[in-house]
Amino acid sequence: MKGVSYKELRFNPFNLLGGEWMLASAGNEQEGCNTMTISWGHFGCLWGNNDPTAVIYVRPTRHTKKFVDREERFTLSVMDKSFKRQMAYLGSVSGRDEDKIAKAGLTKVFADGSVYFAEAKMVIVCKKMYAAELKESGFMSRETVGESYPEKDFHTMYVGKIEKILVRDDEYLGR
C-alpha cells in the first residue's frame, strides 16, 4: 500500500459509506483489537486549518466501542466487493464471543498507532479529536428516534482527524 494525500482522493462519500461499507477498527497488539462494519459516517473538513476529518458512530453495546474509547486512533478499512460476506459477518457477530477477525480470514496489520487489514483496498487512519454521545433531546425528528433507537441505545459520535491514507491502487485517486 502507498500513502497519499487526502487532496488526491476522488470518490463519492455516499457510495463509499452506504454502498461499499467500511470496517471501523481500533486496538493494539498488546491489549487486543476489534472491528465492526459501518455504513454510517461522514467525511469533511473541520477546525484548525480545515483539517480533513472522518466521523463514525458506535452504539454503546458494540464491543468495538471499548477499543475506540481506549485508543488514541481508529482506522477505516475499505474492502473489495469480494469481501461483502465477511463484512456482513463482522457486522453481525461480537468480538466478545469469538475471534471474528480470524474467522473472517482477515490479516491484522498493527501500524500507525492502530490496526487495519492487509486485504483493504484503502485505509484511513484517524486521530480522535472529539467524542460525544448523541442525546435524545437533540433529535428534531421524533421518527428518527423511534426508528433508529427504539432501545434508546444512542450512538457515540467520534470525530477523527485524518492523519494518513493508504491505497492499494489508483482506484480512489484522481489520476
C-alpha positions in Angstrom: 0.0 0.0 0.0 1.2 3.5 -0.6 0.4 6.7 1.3 -1.5 9.5 -0.5 -2.8 13.0 0.4 -6.5 13.4 1.0 -6.3 16.1 -1.7 -5.6 13.4 -4.3 -8.7 11.3 -3.4 -11.7 11.1 -5.8 -14.7 9.1 -4.6 -18.3 9.6 -3.7 -18.5 9.5 0.1 -22.2 8.4 0.0 -21.3 5.4 -2.1 -18.2 4.7 0.0 -20.1 4.6 3.3 -23.5 3.5 2.3 -22.7 1.2 -0.6 -19.2 -0.2 -0.1 -19.3 -0.1 3.7 -16.1 0.0 5.8 -14.6 -1.6 8.8 -14.0 0.7 11.8 -11.2 -0.7 13.9 -9.2 0.2 17.0 -6.7 -1.5 19.3 -3.1 -2.6 19.6 -1.1 -5.8 19.5 -0.6 -6.0 23.3 -4.1 -5.3 24.6 -6.1 -6.6 21.6 -8.3 -5.0 19.0 -11.7 -5.3 17.4 -13.5 -4.2 14.3 -17.1 -3.6 13.2 -18.8 -2.9 9.9 -20.1 0.6 9.4 -22.3 2.2 6.8 -23.0 5.5 8.6 -20.4 8.3 8.8 -19.1 11.5 7.3 -16.1 12.9 5.7 -15.3 16.6 5.6 -13.1 19.4 7.0 -13.4 20.8 10.5 -11.5 23.0 12.9 -7.9 24.3 12.6 -6.7 24.6 9.1 -9.8 22.8 7.7 -8.2 19.6 8.8 -9.7 16.6 6.9 -11.9 14.6 9.2 -13.9 11.4 9.4 -16.9 10.9 11.7 -18.0 7.5 12.9 -20.9 6.4 15.1 -20.7 3.5 17.6 -23.5 2.1 19.7 -22.8 1.6 23.4 -23.4 -2.2 23.1 -20.8 -2.7 20.5 -17.6 -4.5 21.7 -15.5 -2.3 19.3 -16.6 0.8 21.4 -14.3 -0.1 24.3 -11.3 -0.2 21.9 -12.3 3.1 20.2 -12.7 4.7 23.6 -9.4 3.3 24.9 -7.2 4.2 21.9 -6.0 7.5 20.5 -6.7 6.4 16.9 -9.1 4.4 14.9 -9.0 3.2 11.3 -11.4 2.8 8.5 -10.7 0.0 6.1 -12.4 -0.1 2.7 -12.7 -3.7 1.4 -13.1 -5.0 -2.1 -16.7 -6.2 -3.0 -15.5 -9.8 -2.8 -15.4 -9.3 1.0 -19.1 -8.5 1.3 -19.8 -11.8 3.0 -17.1 -11.2 5.6 -18.2 -7.6 6.1 -21.7 -8.8 6.9 -20.4 -11.4 9.3 -18.1 -8.8 11.0 -21.1 -6.5 11.5 -23.3 -9.2 13.0 -21.1 -11.2 15.3 -19.5 -9.9 18.5 -15.7 -10.0 19.1 -16.6 -10.6 22.8 -17.7 -14.1 21.9 -15.0 -15.2 19.3 -12.1 -14.1 17.3 -14.3 -12.9 14.5 -11.4 -11.2 12.6 -9.6 -14.6 12.3 -12.8 -16.3 11.4 -13.4 -13.8 8.6 -9.9 -14.6 7.3 -8.5 -11.1 7.6 -4.9 -10.3 8.3 -4.3 -7.7 11.1 -1.7 -5.0 10.5 -0.6 -3.1 13.6 0.9 0.2 12.4 0.4 3.9 12.6 -0.9 3.6 16.2 -3.8 1.4 15.4 -4.9 -1.7 13.5 -6.2 -2.3 10.0 -6.3 -5.1 7.5 -3.8 -6.2 4.8 -6.6 -7.0 2.5 -8.1 -3.5 2.5 -8.0 -1.5 -0.7 -7.9 1.8 1.2 -7.2 2.6 4.8 -7.9 5.9 6.6 -6.0 6.4 9.9 -7.7 8.9 12.2 -6.6 10.5 15.4 -9.6 11.1 17.7 -10.4 14.8 18.2 -13.8 14.7 19.8 -16.3 12.2 21.1 -19.9 12.8 22.4 -23.0 10.7 23.0 -26.0 11.5 20.9 -28.8 12.7 23.1 -32.5 12.1 22.6 -33.1 15.8 23.2 -31.0 16.8 20.2 -33.2 15.0 17.7 -35.6 17.3 15.8 -37.2 14.3 14.2 -39.1 12.0 16.7 -39.4 9.5 13.8 -35.6 9.0 13.8 -35.6 8.2 17.5 -38.4 5.7 17.1 -37.0 4.1 14.0 -33.3 4.0 14.8 -33.3 4.0 18.6 -36.3 2.0 20.0 -34.0 0.8 22.8 -32.6 4.3 23.5 -29.1 3.0 22.8 -27.8 6.2 21.2 -24.5 6.1 19.3 -21.4 7.9 20.4 -20.0 10.1 17.7 -16.3 10.2 17.1 -14.6 12.9 15.1 -11.2 11.9 13.9 -8.5 13.9 12.1 -7.4 12.0 9.1 -3.7 11.6 9.6 -2.8 9.1 6.9 -4.4 7.4 3.9 -3.1 4.3 2.3 -4.3 2.9 -1.0 -3.6 -0.4 -2.8 -4.1 1.0 -6.3 -5.3 4.2 -8.0 -9.0 3.4 -7.8 -9.7 6.3 -5.5 -7.2 8.7 -6.9 -7.9 11.4 -9.5 -5.4 10.0 -12.0 
